[in-house]
Amino acid sequence: MPQWLTVLAWLSLAVAFVSAAVIAADIYVRGHRLKMPVMEAVWPVTALYFGPVGLWGYWRFGRPTSRRWLERRGRKHPPEKPEWATVAVGVSHCGAGCTLGDIVAETLVFVLGFSIAGASLWSEYIGDYILAVALGLAFQYFAIAPMRGLGMREGIIAAAKADVLSLTAFEVGLFGWMALMSFVFFPGPHLHPDSPVYWFLMQIGMVIGFATAWPANVWLIRRGVKEAM
């Protein structure tokens, strides 16, 4: 393992954790509680892979939805976002569920030693997708159900319609990158979740997943299937 890559990985992870911590502190310590409570989890998780870009996104488009921000400026509603920002927030919402699912699933696969046909990658794919769907639907449910006044059954159905395509597109990009990690970049001694380089490369994979989920979110939002956030 090249030393420079390990150093770069630690640096990237440290910057991401600091960015996420700054967002969490602004929300929970400084009192900028957001209009949509589920986004209070989405923004810090987004910063775990986007780092300073996620922090900038929160400051520019997340924080202005807080009651404290609005009261200080004498406003009743947050400023309008451009269409690209609306799509970006929608993708980050989906990406947060995928990211948490990936972190949990890949850690469990590694700790428990799961493998299929002698490779842990296939177990990671299955675990990642199952948890991404579960957490993604939960994130989407707590966004859609309150806005539309839906009960649990109707809310879950609406969440599935809004998020399954989006999170699948996110995972397609991430899974393709994971295959490159396993079979091209490190084909011999495979990387595992106990290496900072593994999680640094996963940060890149999640950014790729963000990009592959973008077209699906544009379509879902324009069709009114997914709420613009």
Residue frames relative to the residue before (quaternion, step in Angstrom):
aa qw qx qy qz dx dy dz
M 1.0000 0.0000 0.0000 0.0000 0.00 0.00 0.00
P 0.4169 -0.7132 0.4936 0.2718 3.65 -0.62 1.02
Q 0.5281 -0.6569 0.4403 0.3093 3.56 -0.93 0.92
W 0.6369 0.5467 -0.3374 0.4261 3.57 0.99 -0.82
L 0.6420 0.5255 -0.3269 0.4526 3.58 1.07 -0.72
T 0.6346 0.5183 -0.3267 0.4710 3.58 1.03 -0.75
V 0.6499 0.5069 -0.3123 0.4724 3.58 0.96 -0.87
L 0.6517 0.5136 -0.3090 0.4648 3.58 0.94 -0.91
A 0.6408 0.5335 -0.3210 0.4491 3.57 1.01 -0.83
W 0.6681 0.4910 -0.3051 0.4684 3.58 0.88 -0.92
L 0.6433 0.5271 -0.3208 0.4533 3.57 0.99 -0.83
S 0.6675 0.5016 -0.2997 0.4616 3.58 0.90 -0.94
L 0.6688 0.4967 -0.3000 0.4647 3.58 0.92 -0.88
A 0.6475 0.5206 -0.3211 0.4545 3.58 0.98 -0.84
V 0.6575 0.5013 -0.3101 0.4693 3.58 0.91 -0.90
A 0.6486 0.5191 -0.3173 0.4574 3.60 0.99 -0.82
F 0.6703 0.4909 -0.3049 0.4655 3.59 0.90 -0.88
V 0.6340 0.5116 -0.3339 0.4741 3.59 1.00 -0.74
S 0.6427 0.5251 -0.3222 0.4554 3.59 0.95 -0.86
A 0.6629 0.4943 -0.2991 0.4762 3.57 0.95 -0.89
A 0.6544 0.5183 -0.3105 0.4548 3.59 1.00 -0.83
V 0.6257 0.5334 -0.3380 0.4580 3.59 1.02 -0.75
I 0.6530 0.5027 -0.3139 0.4716 3.58 0.97 -0.87
A 0.6682 0.5034 -0.3053 0.4549 3.58 0.86 -0.97
A 0.6557 0.5066 -0.3153 0.4626 3.58 0.97 -0.82
D 0.6461 0.5214 -0.3271 0.4512 3.58 0.97 -0.78
I 0.6856 0.4764 -0.2807 0.4736 3.56 1.06 -0.76
Y 0.8206 0.3186 -0.1325 0.4555 3.55 0.63 -1.16
V 0.7184 0.4012 -0.2519 0.5094 3.61 1.11 -0.54
R 0.7553 0.3685 -0.2044 0.5018 3.57 0.83 -0.98
G 0.5187 -0.7170 0.3624 0.2925 3.58 1.29 0.02
H 0.4493 0.6660 -0.4847 0.3459 3.62 1.10 0.46
R 0.0010 0.8221 -0.5668 0.0544 3.56 0.53 1.21
L 0.4041 -0.7727 0.4503 0.1923 3.53 -0.75 1.09
K 0.6503 -0.5365 0.3834 0.3771 3.52 -1.25 0.58
M 0.7535 0.2459 -0.1416 0.5931 3.58 1.03 -0.83
P 0.3899 -0.7800 0.4299 0.2343 3.62 -0.17 1.24
V 0.6237 0.5599 -0.3609 0.4090 3.61 0.98 -0.74
M 0.6154 0.5588 -0.3489 0.4329 3.60 1.14 -0.57
E 0.5370 0.6111 -0.4094 0.4129 3.59 1.23 -0.27
A 0.6731 0.4150 -0.2884 0.5400 3.58 1.26 -0.33
V 0.6198 0.5853 -0.3420 0.3954 3.58 1.03 -0.81
W 0.6944 0.5065 -0.3024 0.4121 3.59 0.77 -0.99
P 0.6739 0.4642 -0.3299 0.4707 3.68 0.80 -0.76
V 0.6416 0.5140 -0.3323 0.4623 3.60 1.00 -0.77
T 0.6204 0.5423 -0.3422 0.4516 3.58 1.00 -0.76
A 0.6567 0.5155 -0.3035 0.4592 3.57 1.02 -0.80
L 0.5544 0.6170 -0.3992 0.3905 3.61 1.17 -0.40
Y 0.7791 0.2542 -0.1880 0.5414 3.60 1.11 -0.45
F 0.7066 0.4276 -0.2719 0.4938 3.61 1.13 -0.46
G 0.3148 -0.7929 0.4801 0.2042 3.58 1.25 -0.25
P 0.8508 -0.0587 0.0604 0.5187 3.61 -0.87 -0.94
V 0.5906 0.5579 -0.3755 0.4460 3.60 1.12 -0.53
G 0.6446 0.5034 -0.3104 0.4845 3.57 1.05 -0.76
L 0.6279 0.5271 -0.3273 0.4700 3.57 1.05 -0.76
W 0.6457 0.5057 -0.3153 0.4775 3.58 0.95 -0.85
G 0.6465 0.5276 -0.3223 0.4470 3.59 0.94 -0.85
Y 0.6398 0.5122 -0.3233 0.4730 3.55 1.01 -0.83
W 0.6808 0.5004 -0.2977 0.4443 3.60 0.81 -1.00
R 0.7215 0.4603 -0.2413 0.4576 3.56 1.02 -0.86
F 0.8402 0.1836 -0.0552 0.5072 3.59 0.89 -0.89
G 0.6754 0.4886 -0.3054 0.4602 3.61 1.15 -0.38
R 0.6872 0.5095 -0.2811 0.4350 3.55 0.75 -1.09
P 0.6554 0.5260 -0.3387 0.4232 3.67 0.92 -0.71
T 0.6186 0.5210 -0.3727 0.4550 3.62 1.21 -0.04
S 0.5283 0.6409 -0.4161 0.3702 3.60 1.24 -0.08
R 0.5829 -0.5974 0.4276 0.3471 3.56 -1.11 0.71
R 0.6437 0.5350 -0.3259 0.4395 3.57 0.98 -0.82
W 0.6423 0.5193 -0.3179 0.4655 3.59 0.97 -0.85
L 0.6752 0.4970 -0.2875 0.4631 3.57 0.94 -0.93
E 0.6649 0.5147 -0.3136 0.4412 3.60 0.90 -0.90
R 0.6548 0.5216 -0.3134 0.4483 3.58 0.96 -0.79
R 0.7456 0.3676 -0.2081 0.5153 3.57 1.16 -0.54
G 0.4636 -0.7144 0.4199 0.3136 3.57 1.29 0.15
R 0.4947 0.6477 -0.4275 0.3912 3.56 1.07 0.72
K 0.3768 -0.7168 0.5410 0.2270 3.54 -1.21 0.58
H 0.7922 0.1967 -0.0880 0.5709 3.56 1.14 -0.62
P 0.5230 -0.6238 0.4665 0.3461 3.60 -1.07 0.63
P 0.6151 -0.5575 0.3929 0.3956 3.60 -1.15 0.45
E 0.5723 -0.5936 0.4433 0.3516 3.55 -1.17 0.62
K 0.3060 -0.7406 0.5697 0.1824 3.55 -1.09 0.76
P 0.5083 -0.5997 0.5012 0.3616 3.60 -1.13 0.53
E 0.6790 -0.5154 0.3231 0.4110 3.58 -1.17 0.50
W 0.6479 0.5293 -0.3404 0.4292 3.60 0.90 -0.84
A 0.6492 0.5126 -0.3184 0.4630 3.58 1.06 -0.74
T 0.6126 0.5418 -0.3420 0.4629 3.59 1.06 -0.73
V 0.6550 0.4925 -0.3037 0.4860 3.56 0.99 -0.86
A 0.6472 0.5340 -0.3221 0.4385 3.59 0.91 -0.90
V 0.6563 0.4921 -0.3137 0.4782 3.60 0.95 -0.84
G 0.6334 0.5317 -0.3256 0.4584 3.58 1.04 -0.77
V 0.6615 0.4865 -0.3055 0.4821 3.58 0.97 -0.83
S 0.6419 0.5247 -0.3345 0.4480 3.60 0.96 -0.79
H 0.6019 0.5604 -0.3441 0.4531 3.56 1.11 -0.70
C 0.6711 0.4666 -0.2720 0.5079 3.56 0.96 -0.94
G 0.6726 0.5313 -0.2933 0.4234 3.56 0.91 -0.96
A 0.5985 0.5727 -0.3683 0.4220 3.60 1.08 -0.62
G 0.6604 0.4934 -0.3063 0.4760 3.58 0.94 -0.84
C 0.6480 0.5137 -0.3117 0.4681 3.57 1.00 -0.87
T 0.6638 0.5248 -0.3066 0.4357 3.57 0.89 -0.94
L 0.6759 0.4758 -0.2991 0.4767 3.58 0.84 -0.92
G 0.6384 0.5271 -0.3224 0.4590 3.57 1.01 -0.82
D 0.6559 0.5150 -0.3053 0.4597 3.56 0.96 -0.87
I 0.6552 0.5166 -0.3213 0.4480 3.58 0.88 -0.93
V 0.6917 0.4736 -0.2832 0.4660 3.58 0.84 -0.98
A 0.6934 0.4953 -0.2917 0.4345 3.59 0.79 -1.02
E 0.6998 0.4703 -0.2926 0.4512 3.58 0.81 -0.92
T 0.6174 0.5266 -0.3450 0.4717 3.58 1.10 -0.62
L 0.6674 0.4970 -0.3009 0.4658 3.59 0.94 -0.88
V 0.6337 0.5282 -0.3341 0.4558 3.60 0.95 -0.85
F 0.6756 0.4910 -0.2914 0.4664 3.57 0.96 -0.86
V 0.6925 0.4846 -0.2867 0.4509 3.59 0.80 -1.01
L 0.7482 0.3970 -0.2128 0.4871 3.58 0.94 -0.90
G 0.4289 -0.7457 0.4299 0.2743 3.59 1.28 -0.13
F 0.2739 0.7777 -0.5243 0.2127 3.58 1.05 0.64
S 0.1231 0.7710 -0.6214 0.0648 3.56 -1.14 0.69
I 0.1850 -0.7419 0.6330 0.1211 3.53 -1.29 0.47
A 0.8295 -0.0062 -0.0595 0.5552 3.57 -0.76 1.10
G 0.7077 -0.4984 0.2498 0.4340 3.53 1.04 0.84
A 0.6917 0.4240 -0.2740 0.5164 3.58 1.27 0.12
S 0.4129 -0.7184 0.5054 0.2409 3.56 -0.91 0.92
L 0.5191 0.6749 -0.4116 0.3249 3.59 1.18 -0.52
W 0.6710 0.4998 -0.3163 0.4470 3.60 0.88 -0.89
S 0.6323 0.5071 -0.3340 0.4811 3.59 1.06 -0.68
E 0.6273 0.5297 -0.3333 0.4636 3.57 1.05 -0.76
Y 0.6202 0.5448 -0.3425 0.4485 3.59 0.97 -0.82
I 0.6937 0.4825 -0.2799 0.4556 3.58 0.80 -1.03
G 0.6886 0.4799 -0.2831 0.4641 3.55 0.84 -0.99
D 0.6329 0.5432 -0.3255 0.4454 3.57 0.97 -0.89
Y 0.7142 0.4680 -0.2799 0.4388 3.56 0.76 -1.02
I 0.6413 0.5251 -0.3327 0.4498 3.59 0.94 -0.85
L 0.7146 0.4345 -0.2658 0.4796 3.59 0.82 -0.93
A 0.6004 0.5496 -0.3628 0.4537 3.59 1.10 -0.62
V 0.6467 0.5004 -0.3180 0.4798 3.59 0.96 -0.81
A 0.6762 0.5035 -0.3049 0.4430 3.58 0.83 -0.97
L 0.7272 0.4132 -0.2508 0.4874 3.58 0.79 -0.98
G 0.6190 0.5495 -0.3445 0.4429 3.58 1.04 -0.72
L 0.6580 0.4906 -0.3084 0.4808 3.59 0.96 -0.83
A 0.6304 0.5272 -0.3407 0.4567 3.59 1.01 -0.75
F 0.6526 0.5030 -0.3140 0.4717 3.59 0.92 -0.90
Q 0.6987 0.4721 -0.2806 0.4584 3.57 0.87 -0.93
Y 0.6052 0.5629 -0.3547 0.4371 3.58 1.04 -0.74
F 0.7253 0.4346 -0.2508 0.4714 3.58 0.86 -0.94
A 0.6088 0.4905 -0.3674 0.5038 3.57 1.29 0.08
I 0.7478 0.4263 -0.2214 0.4583 3.57 0.80 -1.06
A 0.6667 0.5449 -0.3283 0.3884 3.59 0.75 -1.00
P 0.6919 0.4511 -0.3168 0.4663 3.67 0.78 -0.80
M 0.6637 0.5160 -0.3199 0.4369 3.61 0.96 -0.80
R 0.7666 0.3521 -0.1870 0.5034 3.57 1.00 -0.80
G 0.4124 -0.7238 0.4612 0.3056 3.59 1.26 -0.13
L 0.3435 0.7705 -0.4695 0.2606 3.58 1.02 0.79
G 0.4789 -0.6251 0.5299 0.3149 3.52 -1.25 0.50
M 0.7445 -0.4239 0.2591 0.4459 3.56 -1.29 0.10
R 0.6878 0.4883 -0.3034 0.4432 3.61 0.75 -0.99
E 0.6952 0.4603 -0.2772 0.4775 3.55 0.83 -1.01
G 0.6358 0.5433 -0.3262 0.4408 3.58 1.06 -0.75
I 0.6582 0.5028 -0.3091 0.4673 3.57 0.99 -0.84
I 0.6396 0.5174 -0.3254 0.4662 3.58 0.99 -0.80
A 0.6626 0.4947 -0.3010 0.4750 3.57 0.94 -0.89
A 0.6406 0.5252 -0.3233 0.4574 3.58 1.02 -0.79
A 0.6423 0.5228 -0.3197 0.4603 3.58 1.01 -0.81
K 0.6551 0.5089 -0.3132 0.4624 3.58 0.94 -0.85
A 0.7116 0.4725 -0.2547 0.4533 3.55 1.01 -0.84
D 0.8254 0.3395 -0.1242 0.4336 3.57 0.96 -0.80
V 0.5759 0.6195 -0.4054 0.3466 3.62 1.00 -0.59
L 0.6598 0.4883 -0.3133 0.4776 3.60 0.91 -0.86
S 0.6656 0.5220 -0.3000 0.4410 3.57 0.92 -0.93
L 0.7172 0.4356 -0.2713 0.4714 3.59 0.78 -0.96
T 0.5940 0.5468 -0.3676 0.4615 3.59 1.14 -0.55
A 0.6480 0.5028 -0.3125 0.4792 3.58 0.99 -0.82
F 0.6185 0.5341 -0.3377 0.4669 3.59 1.05 -0.74
E 0.7010 0.4741 -0.2722 0.4580 3.56 0.85 -0.98
V 0.5726 0.5833 -0.3864 0.4274 3.61 1.07 -0.59
G 0.6783 0.4792 -0.2879 0.4768 3.57 0.90 -0.92
L 0.6709 0.4965 -0.2931 0.4664 3.56 0.92 -0.92
F 0.6749 0.5034 -0.3067 0.4439 3.60 0.88 -0.91
G 0.6155 0.5395 -0.3472 0.4578 3.57 1.05 -0.71
W 0.6577 0.5004 -0.2937 0.4805 3.56 1.01 -0.85
M 0.6364 0.5263 -0.3265 0.4598 3.59 1.01 -0.78
A 0.6190 0.5314 -0.3414 0.4668 3.58 1.08 -0.68
L 0.6361 0.5086 -0.3229 0.4821 3.57 1.03 -0.77
M 0.6167 0.5493 -0.3414 0.4487 3.58 1.01 -0.79
S 0.7432 0.4438 -0.2254 0.4471 3.57 0.87 -1.00
F 0.8170 0.3110 -0.1236 0.4696 3.57 0.89 -0.95
V 0.7500 0.3582 -0.2074 0.5160 3.60 1.19 -0.38
F 0.7599 0.3939 -0.2220 0.4670 3.59 0.61 -1.12
F 0.8031 0.0431 0.0114 0.5942 3.60 0.94 -0.92
P 0.0206 0.8581 -0.5120 0.0337 3.61 0.57 1.15
G 0.6710 0.4918 -0.3077 0.4617 3.59 1.11 -0.53
P 0.8003 0.0697 -0.0122 0.5955 3.59 0.00 -1.26
H 0.2961 -0.7993 0.4961 0.1652 3.55 -0.07 1.31
L 0.4822 -0.6326 0.5227 0.3068 3.52 -1.19 0.63
H 0.1283 -0.7804 0.6084 0.0664 3.53 -1.17 0.63
P 0.6731 -0.5322 0.3375 0.3871 3.61 -1.22 0.36
D 0.5938 0.5501 -0.3955 0.4340 3.61 1.18 0.04
S 0.6268 0.5111 -0.3292 0.4873 3.58 1.34 0.17
P 0.4786 -0.6629 0.4826 0.3141 3.64 -0.89 0.82
V 0.5948 0.5704 -0.3664 0.4320 3.60 1.12 -0.62
Y 0.5899 0.5740 -0.3597 0.4395 3.59 1.06 -0.73
W 0.7337 0.4239 -0.2424 0.4725 3.57 0.79 -1.03
F 0.5762 0.5528 -0.3770 0.4693 3.59 1.16 -0.47
L 0.6776 0.4668 -0.2893 0.4892 3.57 0.93 -0.88
M 0.6168 0.5287 -0.3474 0.4683 3.59 1.11 -0.59
Q 0.5695 0.5618 -0.3822 0.4626 3.60 1.11 -0.57
I 0.6574 0.4952 -0.3044 0.4795 3.57 0.93 -0.91
G 0.6493 0.5277 -0.3149 0.4482 3.58 0.97 -0.84
M 0.6572 0.5023 -0.3109 0.4680 3.58 1.02 -0.74
V 0.6086 0.5178 -0.3509 0.4881 3.59 1.10 -0.60
I 0.6292 0.5111 -0.3287 0.4846 3.59 1.05 -0.75
G 0.6354 0.5234 -0.3225 0.4672 3.58 1.01 -0.81
F 0.5950 0.5574 -0.3459 0.4643 3.57 1.08 -0.75
A 0.6792 0.4927 -0.2874 0.4620 3.58 0.94 -0.91
T 0.6982 0.4634 -0.2910 0.4617 3.62 0.89 -0.83
A 0.6495 0.5009 -0.3221 0.4728 3.60 1.20 -0.41
W 0.4869 0.7056 -0.4162 0.3030 3.60 1.21 -0.38
P 0.6940 0.4677 -0.3174 0.4460 3.68 0.66 -0.94
A 0.6331 0.5321 -0.3395 0.4482 3.59 0.99 -0.77
N 0.6752 0.4906 -0.2984 0.4631 3.59 0.97 -0.80
V 0.5847 0.5513 -0.3697 0.4664 3.59 1.07 -0.65
W 0.6863 0.4831 -0.2799 0.4662 3.57 0.86 -0.99
L 0.6781 0.5041 -0.2996 0.4431 3.60 0.85 -0.93
I 0.6773 0.4856 -0.2943 0.4678 3.58 0.95 -0.86
R 0.6751 0.4937 -0.3007 0.4584 3.58 0.91 -0.87
R 0.6785 0.4601 -0.2920 0.4926 3.59 1.12 -0.60
G 0.4846 -0.6845 0.4277 0.3372 3.60 1.23 -0.16
V 0.4289 0.6942 -0.4695 0.3371 3.59 1.24 0.28
K 0.7642 0.2390 -0.1206 0.5868 3.55 1.08 -0.79
E 0.4798 -0.6803 0.4741 0.2868 3.56 -0.95 0.87
A 0.4079 -0.6637 0.5647 0.2726 3.56 -1.07 0.75
M 0.1285 -0.8249 0.5495 0.0332 3.58 -0.69 1.09
